[in-house]
């Protein structure tokens, strides 16, 4: 295992009409998938496989047409403009996505069939997590409390400039009463922090790290930019740190082999104490970011 084997810059995983495709063709990857496309009035197709999906507008608005229903997604201007509405597609649903903007499709293989569903932006659970420079904004549209699914757990996180998220470093690679076994995908975007304007040639970025646990050896330490993807098959992951001057966004896609759909984590024992320092401290007043 060499450094950044599980990190993929934008377009490294391009296939046909998709600028990014994460799936079982990647060696050692089994339980989650991701597709990202940029559309300008065009379409992309989703075949009727034994895969459940969630369609997440990153920017722009989209129509998701299945043989039985048509969903109109209002979407949003961009990932830093508050929650978006999403569509859940149960296993076996084929769909055509059309519109203009950037769209992500989270995936997990399953033979359990659940009905398609639309979750309006106004009903997305919004969480302000942490305190001080560890404050981040979480949109829980695809977590067990946000939407019913068979395997998929999906959320997105906004980390304002100079803040840290996915922190303390944690893992979910062993099944048990206090921890789930879950693969995880991080899809990143970065932009000049809200209210600022970067000069031409600016290069928004953040940092992301994953390191080994008893479940396996992994070493990711990367500058992350819009369109980059980091995969976490196992190991402690975090922090995801937003550089001064730049806000950081990531979409998380999780699923695993276990029968229960749950997000249970174990902090790195060396850093777990940091959570207690949040007690009595105020969250970052810049959040929440809304339209």
BELDA-V834740 format. One record per pair of residues at least 24 apart in sequence whose ideal C-beta (glycine too) atoms are under 7 Angstrom apart, sorted by the first residue. I is the first residue (numbers start at 1). GAP is how many residues later the second one is. D is the distance in whole Angstrom. If there is no record, write none. Layout:
I,GAP,D
I,GAP,D
//
This chain:
1,216,5
1,217,6
1,218,6
3,216,5
3,218,6
4,216,6
4,218,6
6,204,7
6,212,6
6,214,6
6,224,6
6,225,4
6,227,7
7,213,5
7,215,5
7,223,5
8,220,7
8,221,5
9,219,5
10,216,7
10,217,3
10,218,6
13,216,7
17,27,5
18,26,7
19,208,7
20,207,7
20,209,6
22,163,6
22,207,6
22,209,7
28,205,6
29,154,7
29,202,7
29,204,7
30,153,7
31,77,6
31,152,5
31,224,4
31,225,5
31,226,6
32,75,7
32,76,6
32,151,5
32,153,6
32,221,5
32,222,6
32,223,5
33,74,3
33,75,7
34,70,7
34,72,6
34,73,7
34,151,5
34,153,6
34,219,5
35,70,4
36,66,7
36,68,5
36,151,7
37,66,6
38,64,5
39,60,6
39,61,6
39,62,6
39,64,7
40,60,5
41,59,5
43,53,5
43,54,6
43,55,4
44,53,5
45,51,6
46,48,6
46,49,4
46,51,7
46,59,7
47,47,6
48,44,5
48,45,6
48,46,4
50,41,5
50,42,7
50,59,6
50,60,7
50,61,5
51,40,6
51,56,5
51,57,7
51,58,5
52,37,7
52,38,6
52,39,5
52,56,6
52,58,5
52,62,7
52,97,6
52,98,5
52,99,7
52,100,6
53,36,4
53,52,5
53,53,7
53,54,5
54,32,6
54,34,5
54,52,4
54,88,5
54,98,6
54,100,5
55,31,6
55,32,4
55,34,7
55,42,6
55,48,7
55,50,6
56,28,7
56,30,5
56,48,5
56,50,7
56,195,7
57,27,5
57,44,6
57,46,6
58,43,7
58,44,4
58,45,6
58,46,6
59,42,4
59,43,5
60,39,6
60,40,5
60,41,2
60,42,7
61,38,6
61,40,7
62,35,6
62,36,7
62,37,4
62,39,7
62,41,6
63,35,5
63,36,6
64,31,5
64,33,5
65,30,6
65,31,5
66,27,5
66,28,6
66,29,5
66,50,6
67,27,6
69,47,6
71,47,5
74,47,7
75,26,6
76,215,7
79,110,5
79,170,4
80,78,6
80,111,6
80,114,6
80,167,6
80,169,6
80,209,6
81,210,5
82,207,6
82,208,4
82,209,5
83,38,5
83,41,4
83,43,6
83,56,5
83,58,7
84,37,6
85,33,7
85,34,6
85,35,5
85,36,5
86,33,5
86,55,5
86,56,7
87,29,7
87,31,5
88,28,6
88,29,5
88,59,6
88,61,6
89,27,5
90,24,4
90,25,6
90,26,6
91,59,7
104,83,6
104,147,6
106,36,7
106,46,6
106,48,5
106,147,4
108,43,4
108,44,5
108,147,4
110,40,4
110,41,5
112,38,4
114,34,6
114,35,7
114,36,6
117,30,7
119,27,7
119,28,5
126,162,6
128,155,5
128,159,6
128,160,6
130,148,6
130,153,7
131,147,4
131,150,4
131,151,6
131,152,5
132,149,5
132,152,7
133,29,6
133,30,5
133,31,6
134,29,7
134,30,5
134,33,6
134,144,7
135,28,6
135,148,4
135,149,4
135,152,6
136,27,6
136,29,4
137,150,5
137,151,5
137,152,6
143,120,7
144,117,6
144,118,7
149,112,7
151,104,4
151,110,6
152,103,6
153,101,4
153,102,7
153,108,6
153,110,6
154,98,7
154,99,6
155,97,5
156,93,7
156,94,7
156,95,5
156,96,7
157,93,5
157,95,7
158,89,7
158,91,6
158,131,6
159,81,6
159,83,4
159,88,7
159,89,4
160,33,6
160,82,6
160,87,5
160,124,6
160,126,5
160,127,7
161,32,4
161,81,5
161,82,7
161,83,6
161,84,6
161,85,6
161,86,6
162,80,6
162,82,5
163,79,5
163,121,6
164,75,4
164,77,5
165,74,7
165,75,5
166,71,6
166,72,3
166,73,6
166,74,4
167,71,5
167,72,4
168,70,7
168,99,5
168,100,6
168,103,4
168,104,6
168,106,5
168,107,6
169,67,4
169,68,6
169,69,4
169,70,7
169,99,5
169,102,6
170,66,6
170,67,7
170,68,6
170,95,4
170,96,6
170,97,5
170,98,7
171,42,5
171,64,6
171,65,5
171,66,7
171,94,7
171,95,6
172,91,7
172,92,7
172,93,5
173,40,6
173,42,4
173,61,4
173,62,7
174,41,6
175,83,5
178,86,6
178,88,7
179,85,5
179,86,6
179,87,5
180,76,6
180,78,6
180,82,5
180,83,6
180,84,4
181,75,5
181,76,6
181,77,6
182,72,4
182,73,6
182,74,4
183,49,7
183,50,6
183,71,7
183,72,6
183,73,6
184,48,4
184,68,6
184,69,7
184,70,5
185,44,7
185,46,6
185,67,7
185,68,4
186,43,7
186,44,4
186,64,5
186,66,6
187,42,5
187,63,6
187,64,4
188,36,4
188,37,7
188,38,7
188,40,5
188,60,7
188,61,7
188,62,5
189,37,4
189,60,4
190,35,6
190,36,6
190,56,5
190,57,7
190,58,5
191,55,7
191,56,6
192,53,7
192,54,6
193,52,6
193,53,6
193,54,5
194,53,6
194,95,6
196,49,7
204,42,4
205,38,6
205,41,6
206,34,6
206,35,6
206,36,5
206,37,6
206,40,7
206,42,4
207,34,5
208,32,5
209,29,7
209,30,7
210,25,5
210,26,7
210,27,4
211,24,6
211,25,5
236,32,5
//
